[in-house]
Amino acid sequence: MLSFREVTKSYGTLRALDRVSLDIGPGEFFGLLGPNGAGKSTLMSIAAGLRSPNSGLVTLGGAVLSPQEPATRRSLGLVPQHVALYPELSAEQNLKIFGQLYGMRGAELRSRVDELLEAVHLADRRRDQVKNFSGGMQRRLNIVSALLHRPKVLLCDEPTVGVDPQSRNAIFEYLEQLNREGLTVIYSTHYMEEATRLCSRIGIIDHGRILALGSLDELLNALPFQEEVRFPADPATVPLVERLGGGGELLTEGEFHRFHPRTGYPLSEFYRTAEELGLPPRLFTVQRPTLEGVFLNLTGRVLRD
Amino acid sequence: MRNIFVLVGKDFANLRRNRTAFIVSLVVPVMIIWIVGPIFGLSGSRSGPSGIPLAVVNQSGDPAAQTLVDALKAEPSFGVITTREGPNHSTVPLTEADLEPMIRDRKFAYALVIPPDLVSTERLGLHLTILSDPRNNIESQMVNGLLEKTIFSNVPQLLGRSLQTRAKAFLGSDRLTGFDRSIAEDVAGTFGGDAEAIRRRIESGDFGLDRLTAHNGGTGGGTEDGDVFSRIVRVDRRQVVGKDVKSPQATQVVAGYAVMFLLFALSNSSAAFFEEKNTGVFQRILAGPVSRGQLLGSRFVYGILFGLMQLMALFLAGRILYGVDFFGRLPGLAFMCVCVAAACTGFGMLLATITKSAQAAAGLATLLVITMSACGGAWFPVSFMPPFMQHVARFTLVYWSIEGFNEVLWARGSFAELLPFWGILLGFAAAAMIVATWRFNRSAIFE
């Protein structure tokens, strides 16, 4: 449905996207996961037709997407990173304006506005100025403002930045419902929890390149380890670190070590060594690797860096 | 105490970083003082207007009339014009018949006619004619005052010659010469001095009345002697332009302030650009079936409509409160409002596209609008400024907007006469929009 072919975009000497190729199918909930400055917003803005790539091609349903082709963008809805609404106007006025820009008029528009306000539980506040809404309410309205014209693809550029957990959950539920109804959602985020919960497929992006692509299980299964032992990085564990040797990969993240045992290295061996060094079992946490582990494995950096 | 200094240092660091605050608090006042200073003589130079074009037609052959012309030429407030361009780029002397058309064509706004019978045998006293286009009330009052001052400063000599001429007509040349000699001898006998020298002075019309006027200020207005002179000197005034205008002062004031406030309003609206860009509203709109051209065009149309609304509200208030008469000129005024609004909108959009933030746009707008208003004639006549600034004024939007409104409401200009103003204002709007569009498509406003 939405296809990127060898897309490159540079700002001066900075290469924001480097030969990105990507296909997103209808009905997918696709997550674009990466740290700040990875190229997510550039990719989203090219997908939205706001920017042109320096090279490569972006198509939507076979039609080329570009700033010069406004008609092609009718199938898209964009939820910008910020609350992109007119704060002095009411919720209803905002929705009507954005609907009218897509050519909606009269009863059709009124009905759609009612439907969307109901969907995000803002019907009773429809005539209130948006500036008087809470952050969560504004974010919900921000999302439905992109849905007036019933787009086939919804581009969400980090839509939950600064949102409290309760409102974030409400937004997730609404997006999941939309996706179940057939809407293709492309969701950029630097929160691995969001990608883990929402996305049927995830693309990990860093320095403008797609480093890995697949479902959560596919990404995790591609790791060279299936377990991770986490323990404190303090003087008491130094002898353990020295004795782990070729047992696996050890990464240090702040005050903690992450030990990824190599295939064939039994965890019982690890615990036996720890016991010999007098380290109590409560120091160690064993967990299945997460997307953060995937990112760490791919880049050598933690996602929040 | 140390904490206070730390916090004071922080405030100065903020000020240094905040260009808007820096411009508004330091650069703008300095600019205004620089512009206004010369008007009040603060720069050590003379104050008041300079080089106001004044046409002078001297039809009198009397040497005293030429003295009056020379005195006007010596007055720095005036730029005396005595000739006009003739056929084949030749220069021909101005005639009285040239004056009214040239005033209507805005070649100059004031003219003085010294008639052939300045010193007449038919009557005692002097007769002068002043033609004017008093479209700027403050300037007009100033010019009248300066003209009176110059004329009355020369009245004593002119009056003496007038008395001599009249006396010669009544008494005959021989009897007048005998009378003058007798008077001169009596004066010399009583007060001393050379009787022959006194006689020559009396014959030349020099009765020493200039000392009387110098003693009393010599303005001819308000003093007893001045009143005497003003009865003896008859000045016919002919208003060439704006005779039928009701509430002329209000017309000019409303026009000037309307333009200034419109510029402020539309410049400040450029901040909305940045707000919409920063919040992502532009991105949302442009991600839909809306082109950048449509987005820009909508802003331009809104600016013009808003400007029309504001200008019409001000003129309507001027009508209700001060009787500004524009109903007879409604089509011309409406189109002038459109042109002014378009130019001001273009100015605001240009600001939005050449600056990087709302604060920067606001700071630059404050600087430019106040400067343009000061030197463009919104606050005081352009002629009050130094010659260099008078040239600068012609490059400002405010100048052409005010002159345009005056042409409609004051001069009741015809379509052809209004055309240059419309052309300049729409030309500015077009140029500003071309640059703004280019900047919009290239600048970081959509990034």
Interface residues (C-beta under 8 A of the other chain):
Chain A: S45 A48 G49 L50 P67 P70 A71 R73 R74 L76 G77 L78 P80 Q81 H82 V83 A84 L85 Y86 F98 L101 Y102 G103 S145 A146 H149 L155
Chain B: N278 T279 G280 V281 Q283 R284 I285 L286 A287 G288 P289 V290 S291 R292 F446
